């Protein structure tokens, strides 16, 4: 089944929104000062930021 370009862009926008929401919740997590947990949380925040940037680039190039 083939999806339209408009549908594709809509789905990518949802992906970007979910990445942004994940980053938001990760920032709210209190790791109680545990270094390993803090490091992992920061890595996940960085990954969600990178995904937001990727999805944003896809949207810009697709519109």
N, CA, C and O atoms as a Tripos MOL2 file, in Angstrom:
@<TRIPOS>MOLECULE
protein
  252   251    63     0     0
PROTEIN
NO_CHARGES

@<TRIPOS>ATOM
      1 N           0.8300   -1.1690    0.0000 N.3       1 UNK1
      2 CA          0.0000    0.0000    0.0000 C.3       1 UNK1
      3 C           0.8790    1.2370    0.0000 C.2       1 UNK1
      4 O           1.8180    1.3350    0.7900 O.2       1 UNK1
      5 N           0.5900    2.1530   -0.8530 N.am      2 UNK2
      6 CA          1.3920    3.3510   -1.0030 C.3       2 UNK2
      7 C           0.7390    4.5260   -0.2820 C.2       2 UNK2
      8 O          -0.4680    4.7470   -0.3830 O.2       2 UNK2
      9 N           1.5610    5.2680    0.4410 N.am      3 UNK3
     10 CA          1.0630    6.4290    1.1710 C.3       3 UNK3
     11 C           1.4420    7.6940    0.4170 C.2       3 UNK3
     12 O           2.4420    7.7350   -0.3000 O.2       3 UNK3
     13 N           0.6460    8.6970    0.5890 N.am      4 UNK4
     14 CA          0.9160    9.9640   -0.0850 C.3       4 UNK4
     15 C           2.0530   10.7090    0.6140 C.2       4 UNK4
     16 O           2.4200   10.3960    1.7460 O.2       4 UNK4
     17 N           2.5930   11.6880   -0.0810 N.am      5 UNK5
     18 CA          3.6560   12.5060    0.4830 C.3       5 UNK5
     19 C           3.1580   13.2540    1.7240 C.2       5 UNK5
     20 O           3.8870   13.4050    2.7040 O.2       5 UNK5
     21 N           1.9170   13.7130    1.6670 N.am      6 UNK6
     22 CA          1.3190   14.4300    2.7890 C.3       6 UNK6
     23 C           1.2310   13.5090    4.0120 C.2       6 UNK6
     24 O           1.5080   13.9360    5.1320 O.2       6 UNK6
     25 N           0.8490   12.2590    3.7980 N.am      7 UNK7
     26 CA          0.7610   11.2870    4.8790 C.3       7 UNK7
     27 C           2.1510   10.9960    5.4480 C.2       7 UNK7
     28 O           2.3130   10.8830    6.6630 O.2       7 UNK7
     29 N           3.1490   10.8750    4.5770 N.am      8 UNK8
     30 CA          4.5240   10.6350    5.0060 C.3       8 UNK8
     31 C           5.0080   11.7650    5.9080 C.2       8 UNK8
     32 O           5.5680   11.5140    6.9750 O.2       8 UNK8
     33 N           4.7940   12.9940    5.4870 N.am      9 UNK9
     34 CA          5.2290   14.1520    6.2750 C.3       9 UNK9
     35 C           4.5110   14.1730    7.6200 C.2       9 UNK9
     36 O           5.1220   14.4560    8.6510 O.2       9 UNK9
     37 N           3.2230   13.8730    7.6090 N.am     10 UNK10
     38 CA          2.4450   13.8270    8.8520 C.3      10 UNK10
     39 C           3.0430   12.8110    9.8240 C.2      10 UNK10
     40 O           3.1820   13.0930   11.0140 O.2      10 UNK10
     41 N           3.3920   11.6350    9.3180 N.am     11 UNK11
     42 CA          3.9510   10.5910   10.1790 C.3      11 UNK11
     43 C           5.3290   10.9720   10.7120 C.2      11 UNK11
     44 O           5.6500   10.6730   11.8620 O.2      11 UNK11
     45 N           6.1350   11.6190    9.9010 N.am     12 UNK12
     46 CA          7.4540   12.0640   10.3600 C.3      12 UNK12
     47 C           7.3020   13.1460   11.4250 C.2      12 UNK12
     48 O           8.0790   13.1910   12.3780 O.2      12 UNK12
     49 N           6.3060   14.0180   11.2690 N.am     13 UNK13
     50 CA          6.0490   15.0420   12.2870 C.3      13 UNK13
     51 C           5.6630   14.3980   13.6180 C.2      13 UNK13
     52 O           6.0440   14.8900   14.6800 O.2      13 UNK13
     53 N           4.9160   13.3110   13.5620 N.am     14 UNK14
     54 CA          4.5670   12.5800   14.7810 C.3      14 UNK14
     55 C           5.8310   12.0040   15.4240 C.2      14 UNK14
     56 O           5.9920   12.0590   16.6430 O.2      14 UNK14
     57 N           6.7190   11.4570   14.6050 N.am     15 UNK15
     58 CA          7.9780   10.9080   15.1200 C.3      15 UNK15
     59 C           8.7910   11.9960   15.8130 C.2      15 UNK15
     60 O           9.3490   11.7750   16.8870 O.2      15 UNK15
     61 N           8.8530   13.1740   15.1900 N.am     16 UNK16
     62 CA          9.6040   14.2920   15.7850 C.3      16 UNK16
     63 C           8.9630   14.7030   17.1110 C.2      16 UNK16
     64 O           9.6670   14.9720   18.0850 O.2      16 UNK16
     65 N           7.6460   14.7520   17.1500 N.am     17 UNK17
     66 CA          6.9320   15.1320   18.3710 C.3      17 UNK17
     67 C           7.1940   14.1110   19.4840 C.2      17 UNK17
     68 O           7.4070   14.4990   20.6330 O.2      17 UNK17
     69 N           7.1820   12.8340   19.1640 N.am     18 UNK18
     70 CA          7.4440   11.7910   20.1550 C.3      18 UNK18
     71 C           8.8750   11.8770   20.6790 C.2      18 UNK18
     72 O           9.1140   11.6610   21.8670 O.2      18 UNK18
     73 N           9.8180   12.1890   19.8090 N.am     19 UNK19
     74 CA         11.2100   12.3560   20.2400 C.3      19 UNK19
     75 C          11.3310   13.5330   21.1980 C.2      19 UNK19
     76 O          12.0410   13.4600   22.2020 O.2      19 UNK19
     77 N          10.6380   14.6080   20.8810 N.am     20 UNK20
     78 CA         10.6620   15.8010   21.7390 C.3      20 UNK20
     79 C          10.0430   15.4940   23.1030 C.2      20 UNK20
     80 O          10.5570   15.9270   24.1340 O.2      20 UNK20
     81 N           8.9500   14.7530   23.1030 N.am     21 UNK21
     82 CA          8.2990   14.3930   24.3590 C.3      21 UNK21
     83 C           9.1850   13.4660   25.1900 C.2      21 UNK21
     84 O           9.2540   13.6010   26.4120 O.2      21 UNK21
     85 N           9.8590   12.5340   24.5350 N.am     22 UNK22
     86 CA         10.7750   11.6380   25.2480 C.3      22 UNK22
     87 C          11.8910   12.4280   25.9080 C.2      22 UNK22
     88 O          12.2560   12.1580   27.0520 O.2      22 UNK22
     89 N          12.4350   13.4030   25.1910 N.am     23 UNK23
     90 CA         13.4950   14.2470   25.7460 C.3      23 UNK23
     91 C          12.9850   15.0170   26.9670 C.2      23 UNK23
     92 O          13.6800   15.1400   27.9760 O.2      23 UNK23
     93 N          11.7670   15.5290   26.8540 N.am     24 UNK24
     94 CA         11.1600   16.2660   27.9660 C.3      24 UNK24
     95 C          11.0910   15.3990   29.2230 C.2      24 UNK24
     96 O          11.5040   15.8250   30.3020 O.2      24 UNK24
     97 N          10.5640   14.1730   29.0760 N.am     25 UNK25
     98 CA         10.4150   13.3060   30.2400 C.3      25 UNK25
     99 C          11.7650   12.8490   30.7750 C.2      25 UNK25
    100 O          11.9290   12.6960   31.9860 O.2      25 UNK25
    101 N          12.7170   12.6320   29.9070 N.am     26 UNK26
    102 CA         14.0550   12.2560   30.3720 C.3      26 UNK26
    103 C          14.6840   13.3610   31.2060 C.2      26 UNK26
    104 O          15.3880   13.0890   32.1790 O.2      26 UNK26
    105 N          14.4310   14.6030   30.8250 N.am     27 UNK27
    106 CA         14.9660   15.7310   31.5960 C.3      27 UNK27
    107 C          14.3240   15.8270   32.9740 C.2      27 UNK27
    108 O          14.9410   16.3400   33.9070 O.2      27 UNK27
    109 N          13.1010   15.3430   33.1140 N.am     28 UNK28
    110 CA         12.4130   15.4010   34.4010 C.3      28 UNK28
    111 C          12.8450   14.3000   35.3720 C.2      28 UNK28
    112 O          12.6120   14.4060   36.5760 O.2      28 UNK28
    113 N          13.4630   13.2600   34.8580 N.am     29 UNK29
    114 CA         13.8610   12.1310   35.6990 C.3      29 UNK29
    115 C          14.9840   12.5590   36.6270 C.2      29 UNK29
    116 O          15.9620   13.1720   36.2000 O.2      29 UNK29
    117 N          14.8300   12.2280   37.8980 N.am     30 UNK30
    118 CA         15.8730   12.4800   38.8860 C.3      30 UNK30
    119 C          16.6030   11.1680   39.1270 C.2      30 UNK30
    120 O          16.0130   10.2080   39.6220 O.2      30 UNK30
    121 N          17.8790   11.1240   38.7830 N.am     31 UNK31
    122 CA         18.6360    9.8770   38.9130 C.3      31 UNK31
    123 C          19.2960    9.7320   40.2810 C.2      31 UNK31
    124 O          20.0890    8.8140   40.4860 O.2      31 UNK31
    125 N          18.9820   10.6240   41.2200 N.am     32 UNK32
    126 CA         19.5090   10.5730   42.5930 C.3      32 UNK32
    127 C          21.0290   10.5770   42.6450 C.2      32 UNK32
    128 O          21.6310   10.0050   43.5540 O.2      32 UNK32
    129 N          21.6380   11.2170   41.6740 N.am     33 UNK33
    130 CA         23.0900   11.3940   41.7070 C.3      33 UNK33
    131 C          23.9110   10.1830   41.3190 C.2      33 UNK33
    132 O          25.1380   10.2490   41.3830 O.2      33 UNK33
    133 N          23.3010    9.0850   40.9210 N.am     34 UNK34
    134 CA         24.0520    7.9150   40.4960 C.3      34 UNK34
    135 C          24.7280    8.2270   39.1610 C.2      34 UNK34
    136 O          24.0570    8.5660   38.1860 O.2      34 UNK34
    137 N          26.0240    8.1150   39.1180 N.am     35 UNK35
    138 CA         26.7930    8.5230   37.9380 C.3      35 UNK35
    139 C          26.4080    7.7220   36.6990 C.2      35 UNK35
    140 O          26.2410    8.2970   35.6240 O.2      35 UNK35
    141 N          26.2660    6.4170   36.8300 N.am     36 UNK36
    142 CA         25.9220    5.5780   35.6750 C.3      36 UNK36
    143 C          24.5480    5.9210   35.1270 C.2      36 UNK36
    144 O          24.3580    6.0060   33.9140 O.2      36 UNK36
    145 N          23.5940    6.1160   36.0230 N.am     37 UNK37
    146 CA         22.2460    6.4660   35.5780 C.3      37 UNK37
    147 C          22.2160    7.8490   34.9500 C.2      37 UNK37
    148 O          21.5230    8.0710   33.9570 O.2      37 UNK37
    149 N          22.9610    8.7700   35.5250 N.am     38 UNK38
    150 CA         23.0190   10.1310   34.9800 C.3      38 UNK38
    151 C          23.6480   10.1240   33.5930 C.2      38 UNK38
    152 O          23.1910   10.8320   32.6960 O.2      38 UNK38
    153 N          24.6930    9.3250   33.4200 N.am     39 UNK39
    154 CA         25.3550    9.2200   32.1180 C.3      39 UNK39
    155 C          24.4030    8.6300   31.0810 C.2      39 UNK39
    156 O          24.3140    9.1260   29.9580 O.2      39 UNK39
    157 N          23.6980    7.5760   31.4600 N.am     40 UNK40
    158 CA         22.7540    6.9420   30.5360 C.3      40 UNK40
    159 C          21.6130    7.8990   30.1730 C.2      40 UNK40
    160 O          21.1940    7.9690   29.0170 O.2      40 UNK40
    161 N          21.1230    8.6270   31.1650 N.am     41 UNK41
    162 CA         20.0480    9.5920   30.9180 C.3      41 UNK41
    163 C          20.5120   10.6680   29.9410 C.2      41 UNK41
    164 O          19.7800   11.0310   29.0200 O.2      41 UNK41
    165 N          21.7330   11.1800   30.1400 N.am     42 UNK42
    166 CA         22.2680   12.1990   29.2340 C.3      42 UNK42
    167 C          22.4660   11.6600   27.8210 C.2      42 UNK42
    168 O          22.2450   12.3780   26.8460 O.2      42 UNK42
    169 N          22.8810   10.4030   27.7070 N.am     43 UNK43
    170 CA         23.0320    9.7890   26.3830 C.3      43 UNK43
    171 C          21.6760    9.6620   25.6830 C.2      43 UNK43
    172 O          21.5690    9.8860   24.4770 O.2      43 UNK43
    173 N          20.6510    9.3040   26.4450 N.am     44 UNK44
    174 CA         19.3070    9.1830   25.8650 C.3      44 UNK44
    175 C          18.7550   10.5540   25.4620 C.2      44 UNK44
    176 O          18.0820   10.6760   24.4390 O.2      44 UNK44
    177 N          19.0350   11.5720   26.2540 N.am     45 UNK45
    178 CA         18.6210   12.9320   25.9000 C.3      45 UNK45
    179 C          19.2970   13.3510   24.5950 C.2      45 UNK45
    180 O          18.6600   13.9230   23.7110 O.2      45 UNK45
    181 N          20.5890   13.0590   24.4870 N.am     46 UNK46
    182 CA         21.3300   13.3910   23.2710 C.3      46 UNK46
    183 C          20.7650   12.6440   22.0630 C.2      46 UNK46
    184 O          20.6260   13.2160   20.9820 O.2      46 UNK46
    185 N          20.4460   11.3800   22.2530 N.am     47 UNK47
    186 CA         19.8920   10.5740   21.1570 C.3      47 UNK47
    187 C          18.5310   11.1100   20.7090 C.2      47 UNK47
    188 O          18.2520   11.1780   19.5120 O.2      47 UNK47
    189 N          17.6930   11.4860   21.6590 N.am     48 UNK48
    190 CA         16.3860   12.0190   21.2830 C.3      48 UNK48
    191 C          16.5280   13.3590   20.5630 C.2      48 UNK48
    192 O          15.7560   13.6590   19.6530 O.2      48 UNK48
    193 N          17.5100   14.1640   20.9660 N.am     49 UNK49
    194 CA         17.7760   15.4290   20.2730 C.3      49 UNK49
    195 C          18.2310   15.1680   18.8410 C.2      49 UNK49
    196 O          17.7890   15.8470   17.9150 O.2      49 UNK49
    197 N          19.1060   14.1940   18.6590 N.am     50 UNK50
    198 CA         19.5850   13.8420   17.3190 C.3      50 UNK50
    199 C          18.4290   13.3490   16.4400 C.2      50 UNK50
    200 O          18.3450   13.6970   15.2620 O.2      50 UNK50
    201 N          17.5500   12.5450   17.0180 N.am     51 UNK51
    202 CA         16.3870   12.0630   16.2600 C.3      51 UNK51
    203 C          15.4840   13.2250   15.8630 C.2      51 UNK51
    204 O          14.9800   13.2600   14.7410 O.2      51 UNK51
    205 N          15.2730   14.1750   16.7700 N.am     52 UNK52
    206 CA         14.4750   15.3580   16.4360 C.3      52 UNK52
    207 C          15.0890   16.1000   15.2540 C.2      52 UNK52
    208 O          14.3790   16.5350   14.3470 O.2      52 UNK52
    209 N          16.4110   16.2410   15.2700 N.am     53 UNK53
    210 CA         17.1000   16.9320   14.1780 C.3      53 UNK53
    211 C          16.9710   16.1740   12.8580 C.2      53 UNK53
    212 O          16.7710   16.7830   11.8070 O.2      53 UNK53
    213 N          17.0830   14.8690   12.9120 N.am     54 UNK54
    214 CA         16.9430   14.0500   11.7040 C.3      54 UNK54
    215 C          15.5360   14.1780   11.1320 C.2      54 UNK54
    216 O          15.3600   14.4120    9.9370 O.2      54 UNK54
    217 N          14.5420   14.0250   11.9940 N.am     55 UNK55
    218 CA         13.1590   14.1310   11.5280 C.3      55 UNK55
    219 C          12.8580   15.5360   10.9980 C.2      55 UNK55
    220 O          12.1350   15.6960   10.0150 O.2      55 UNK55
    221 N          13.4210   16.5500   11.6600 N.am     56 UNK56
    222 CA         13.2410   17.9270   11.1830 C.3      56 UNK56
    223 C          13.8260   18.1210    9.8000 C.2      56 UNK56
    224 O          13.2190   18.7810    8.9570 O.2      56 UNK56
    225 N          15.0010   17.5530    9.5550 N.am     57 UNK57
    226 CA         15.6410   17.6540    8.2400 C.3      57 UNK57
    227 C          14.8050   16.9380    7.1760 C.2      57 UNK57
    228 O          14.6600   17.4300    6.0570 O.2      57 UNK57
    229 N          14.2600   15.7810    7.5320 N.am     58 UNK58
    230 CA         13.4100   15.0460    6.5830 C.3      58 UNK58
    231 C          12.1930   15.8820    6.2170 C.2      58 UNK58
    232 O          11.8050   15.9560    5.0510 O.2      58 UNK58
    233 N          11.5920   16.5110    7.2280 N.am     59 UNK59
    234 CA         10.4030   17.3410    6.9670 C.3      59 UNK59
    235 C          10.7550   18.5130    6.0600 C.2      59 UNK59
    236 O          10.0450   18.7800    5.0900 O.2      59 UNK59
    237 N          11.8420   19.2120    6.3630 N.am     60 UNK60
    238 CA         12.2420   20.3690    5.5460 C.3      60 UNK60
    239 C          12.5030   19.9800    4.0980 C.2      60 UNK60
    240 O          12.1310   20.7100    3.1790 O.2      60 UNK60
    241 N          13.1370   18.8410    3.8940 N.am     61 UNK61
    242 CA         13.4770   18.4150    2.5350 C.3      61 UNK61
    243 C          12.2880   17.8180    1.8000 C.2      61 UNK61
    244 O          12.2970   17.7340    0.5720 O.2      61 UNK61
    245 N          11.2630   17.4010    2.5390 N.am     62 UNK62
    246 CA         10.1090   16.7690    1.9110 C.3      62 UNK62
    247 C           9.0030   17.7630    1.5500 C.2      62 UNK62
    248 O           8.1750   17.4910    0.6810 O.2      62 UNK62
    249 N           8.9970   18.8970    2.2100 N.am     63 UNK63
    250 CA          7.9250   19.8710    1.9530 C.3      63 UNK63
    251 C           8.2030   20.7210    0.7350 C.2      63 UNK63
    252 O           7.3970   21.5850    0.3880 O.2      63 UNK63
@<TRIPOS>BOND
     1     1     2 1
     2     2     3 1
     3     3     4 2
     4     3     5 am
     5     5     6 1
     6     6     7 1
     7     7     8 2
     8     7     9 am
     9     9    10 1
    10    10    11 1
    11    11    12 2
    12    11    13 am
    13    13    14 1
    14    14    15 1
    15    15    16 2
    16    15    17 am
    17    17    18 1
    18    18    19 1
    19    19    20 2
    20    19    21 am
    21    21    22 1
    22    22    23 1
    23    23    24 2
    24    23    25 am
    25    25    26 1
    26    26    27 1
    27    27    28 2
    28    27    29 am
    29    29    30 1
    30    30    31 1
    31    31    32 2
    32    31    33 am
    33    33    34 1
    34    34    35 1
    35    35    36 2
    36    35    37 am
    37    37    38 1
    38    38    39 1
    39    39    40 2
    40    39    41 am
    41    41    42 1
    42    42    43 1
    43    43    44 2
    44    43    45 am
    45    45    46 1
    46    46    47 1
    47    47    48 2
    48    47    49 am
    49    49    50 1
    50    50    51 1
    51    51    52 2
    52    51    53 am
    53    53    54 1
    54    54    55 1
    55    55    56 2
    56    55    57 am
    57    57    58 1
    58    58    59 1
    59    59    60 2
    60    59    61 am
    61    61    62 1
    62    62    63 1
    63    63    64 2
    64    63    65 am
    65    65    66 1
    66    66    67 1
    67    67    68 2
    68    67    69 am
    69    69    70 1
    70    70    71 1
    71    71    72 2
    72    71    73 am
    73    73    74 1
    74    74    75 1
    75    75    76 2
    76    75    77 am
    77    77    78 1
    78    78    79 1
    79    79    80 2
    80    79    81 am
    81    81    82 1
    82    82    83 1
    83    83    84 2
    84    83    85 am
    85    85    86 1
    86    86    87 1
    87    87    88 2
    88    87    89 am
    89    89    90 1
    90    90    91 1
    91    91    92 2
    92    91    93 am
    93    93    94 1
    94    94    95 1
    95    95    96 2
    96    95    97 am
    97    97    98 1
    98    98    99 1
    99    99   100 2
   100    99   101 am
   101   101   102 1
   102   102   103 1
   103   103   104 2
   104   103   105 am
   105   105   106 1
   106   106   107 1
   107   107   108 2
   108   107   109 am
   109   109   110 1
   110   110   111 1
   111   111   112 2
   112   111   113 am
   113   113   114 1
   114   114   115 1
   115   115   116 2
   116   115   117 am
   117   117   118 1
   118   118   119 1
   119   119   120 2
   120   119   121 am
   121   121   122 1
   122   122   123 1
   123   123   124 2
   124   123   125 am
   125   125   126 1
   126   126   127 1
   127   127   128 2
   128   127   129 am
   129   129   130 1
   130   130   131 1
   131   131   132 2
   132   131   133 am
   133   133   134 1
   134   134   135 1
   135   135   136 2
   136   135   137 am
   137   137   138 1
   138   138   139 1
   139   139   140 2
   140   139   141 am
   141   141   142 1
   142   142   143 1
   143   143   144 2
   144   143   145 am
   145   145   146 1
   146   146   147 1
   147   147   148 2
   148   147   149 am
   149   149   150 1
   150   150   151 1
   151   151   152 2
   152   151   153 am
   153   153   154 1
   154   154   155 1
   155   155   156 2
   156   155   157 am
   157   157   158 1
   158   158   159 1
   159   159   160 2
   160   159   161 am
   161   161   162 1
   162   162   163 1
   163   163   164 2
   164   163   165 am
   165   165   166 1
   166   166   167 1
   167   167   168 2
   168   167   169 am
   169   169   170 1
   170   170   171 1
   171   171   172 2
   172   171   173 am
   173   173   174 1
   174   174   175 1
   175   175   176 2
   176   175   177 am
   177   177   178 1
   178   178   179 1
   179   179   180 2
   180   179   181 am
   181   181   182 1
   182   182   183 1
   183   183   184 2
   184   183   185 am
   185   185   186 1
   186   186   187 1
   187   187   188 2
   188   187   189 am
   189   189   190 1
   190   190   191 1
   191   191   192 2
   192   191   193 am
   193   193   194 1
   194   194   195 1
   195   195   196 2
   196   195   197 am
   197   197   198 1
   198   198   199 1
   199   199   200 2
   200   199   201 am
   201   201   202 1
   202   202   203 1
   203   203   204 2
   204   203   205 am
   205   205   206 1
   206   206   207 1
   207   207   208 2
   208   207   209 am
   209   209   210 1
   210   210   211 1
   211   211   212 2
   212   211   213 am
   213   213   214 1
   214   214   215 1
   215   215   216 2
   216   215   217 am
   217   217   218 1
   218   218   219 1
   219   219   220 2
   220   219   221 am
   221   221   222 1
   222   222   223 1
   223   223   224 2
   224   223   225 am
   225   225   226 1
   226   226   227 1
   227   227   228 2
   228   227   229 am
   229   229   230 1
   230   230   231 1
   231   231   232 2
   232   231   233 am
   233   233   234 1
   234   234   235 1
   235   235   236 2
   236   235   237 am
   237   237   238 1
   238   238   239 1
   239   239   240 2
   240   239   241 am
   241   241   242 1
   242   242   243 1
   243   243   244 2
   244   243   245 am
   245   245   246 1
   246   246   247 1
   247   247   248 2
   248   247   249 am
   249   249   250 1
   250   250   251 1
   251   251   252 2
@<TRIPOS>SUBSTRUCTURE
     1 UNK1         2 RESIDUE 1 A UNK
     2 UNK2         6 RESIDUE 1 A UNK
     3 UNK3        10 RESIDUE 1 A UNK
     4 UNK4        14 RESIDUE 1 A UNK
     5 UNK5        18 RESIDUE 1 A UNK
     6 UNK6        22 RESIDUE 1 A UNK
     7 UNK7        26 RESIDUE 1 A UNK
     8 UNK8        30 RESIDUE 1 A UNK
     9 UNK9        34 RESIDUE 1 A UNK
    10 UNK10       38 RESIDUE 1 A UNK
    11 UNK11       42 RESIDUE 1 A UNK
    12 UNK12       46 RESIDUE 1 A UNK
    13 UNK13       50 RESIDUE 1 A UNK
    14 UNK14       54 RESIDUE 1 A UNK
    15 UNK15       58 RESIDUE 1 A UNK
    16 UNK16       62 RESIDUE 1 A UNK
    17 UNK17       66 RESIDUE 1 A UNK
    18 UNK18       70 RESIDUE 1 A UNK
    19 UNK19       74 RESIDUE 1 A UNK
    20 UNK20       78 RESIDUE 1 A UNK
    21 UNK21       82 RESIDUE 1 A UNK
    22 UNK22       86 RESIDUE 1 A UNK
    23 UNK23       90 RESIDUE 1 A UNK
    24 UNK24       94 RESIDUE 1 A UNK
    25 UNK25       98 RESIDUE 1 A UNK
    26 UNK26      102 RESIDUE 1 A UNK
    27 UNK27      106 RESIDUE 1 A UNK
    28 UNK28      110 RESIDUE 1 A UNK
    29 UNK29      114 RESIDUE 1 A UNK
    30 UNK30      118 RESIDUE 1 A UNK
    31 UNK31      122 RESIDUE 1 A UNK
    32 UNK32      126 RESIDUE 1 A UNK
    33 UNK33      130 RESIDUE 1 A UNK
    34 UNK34      134 RESIDUE 1 A UNK
    35 UNK35      138 RESIDUE 1 A UNK
    36 UNK36      142 RESIDUE 1 A UNK
    37 UNK37      146 RESIDUE 1 A UNK
    38 UNK38      150 RESIDUE 1 A UNK
    39 UNK39      154 RESIDUE 1 A UNK
    40 UNK40      158 RESIDUE 1 A UNK
    41 UNK41      162 RESIDUE 1 A UNK
    42 UNK42      166 RESIDUE 1 A UNK
    43 UNK43      170 RESIDUE 1 A UNK
    44 UNK44      174 RESIDUE 1 A UNK
    45 UNK45      178 RESIDUE 1 A UNK
    46 UNK46      182 RESIDUE 1 A UNK
    47 UNK47      186 RESIDUE 1 A UNK
    48 UNK48      190 RESIDUE 1 A UNK
    49 UNK49      194 RESIDUE 1 A UNK
    50 UNK50      198 RESIDUE 1 A UNK
    51 UNK51      202 RESIDUE 1 A UNK
    52 UNK52      206 RESIDUE 1 A UNK
    53 UNK53      210 RESIDUE 1 A UNK
    54 UNK54      214 RESIDUE 1 A UNK
    55 UNK55      218 RESIDUE 1 A UNK
    56 UNK56      222 RESIDUE 1 A UNK
    57 UNK57      226 RESIDUE 1 A UNK
    58 UNK58      230 RESIDUE 1 A UNK
    59 UNK59      234 RESIDUE 1 A UNK
    60 UNK60      238 RESIDUE 1 A UNK
    61 UNK61      242 RESIDUE 1 A UNK
    62 UNK62      246 RESIDUE 1 A UNK
    63 UNK63      250 RESIDUE 1 A UNK
